[in-house]
Structure formats: structure tokens, C-alpha cells
Amino acid sequence: MMHGSLPAKLRLLRAREGLTLIEAAARIGISRDTLSDLESGHRRPVMPTLAKIATGYGVDVGDLLVEEPAREEPVLSGKALAPQ
């Protein structure tokens, strides 16, 4: 299962395949502008578009839809601890 938001997942899937926006859009069957808008989060896809994306990248639609919260990394204060 993939983690993250839909735009992040789409960028990751395209990067894994080593595709340009134009190549990925052609594979999926949507316009380059649509894919760009989806990857940048400026647009949310309708179900037929999600189905095309899933088929084009060989993943389940459900994997694209499930958004999991980002894991928080511990924050270090930047202060050194005094030796004891």
C-alpha cells in the first residue's frame, strides 16, 4: 500500500516509471495539463479518471484513494545534553 496524499502518490508513481508528464498522460489516456493539475493538487479526479490512472500505472484504485496521515518525526531541540 502506498502512503501519502493523492498528488504525492501520483508523482511517486510517475517517478518510479521514469516517465515525463507527457509520457505518463499518454499512457493513462488523459491530457498532460490534467495530470499536472492532479499531481500539484489543483484538481481532484473523478472516478473514471482514477480508474484510468490505476490501470495506466498498474495499481488498485483503492491504493490511490486511501490517504494516511504523515508520520511525525521526532523534533530535536538542538541543545546538547550535559554529561552526567
N, C-alpha and C positions, 0 to 999 in steps of 0.2 A: 504494500500500500504506500502511496506517495503522501508526503506531508506538506502542509502549507496551503496557501491560497490558490485559487484557480489561475490567476495571472502567473504566479511563480511556477506552478506546475507546468503550464504551457511553455514557458521559457525554458524550463529544465528539459522537457521532452524534446523540444526542437534542438537544444544544445547537444543532448545525448545522440541525436541522429546526425548532427553536424550539418544541419540544413540552414539555408538562408530563409528569410521571411517568404520570399517569392517561391522557393522550392517547397517549403512546408505548406504554404497556402495551396499550391498546385496539387500536392499530394492529398491534402484534406478535401479540396474542392470548394474552397472559399476564396474571397479576394485577399490580397496582401494587406489592404487597409483594414479589413475586418479582423484579420489575425493580429495585426499590430495593435488595434484598439483592445482586443481581448487580452493580449499579453501585458498591456500597460494598465489594464483595469479601467479603461474609459468606457467599456461596454461589457454587458453581461450577455452570454449567448442564450439563444432559445434552444429547446430540446433537439430539434433536427440538426442544428449546428454542433451541439455537443456530441451527437451520435456520429457525425462526420469526423469530428476531431478524434474521438475514441477509435474509430475504425482506421483513420489515417495513421495514428501512432501505435495501434495495436494494443490498446488498453481498454479497461472496462469504463463505462460511463460513470459508474459508482465511484471509481477511484478519482475521477475528476471532480465530483461533487462534494465529497467528504472533506470538510475543512477542519483541520485540527489546530488547536492553539499552539502558538510557537512556544518552545521550551525556553524558559528563562535561564540564562547563565548566571552563576553567582557573581556578584559585583565585589571586587576587592577595593578596599579603601585607599590603597596606595601607600599606606603607612607601614613602616617596618615594625615588627614586634620586638620589644626589648628582650634581650637574653635573660633567662631566669637562672 
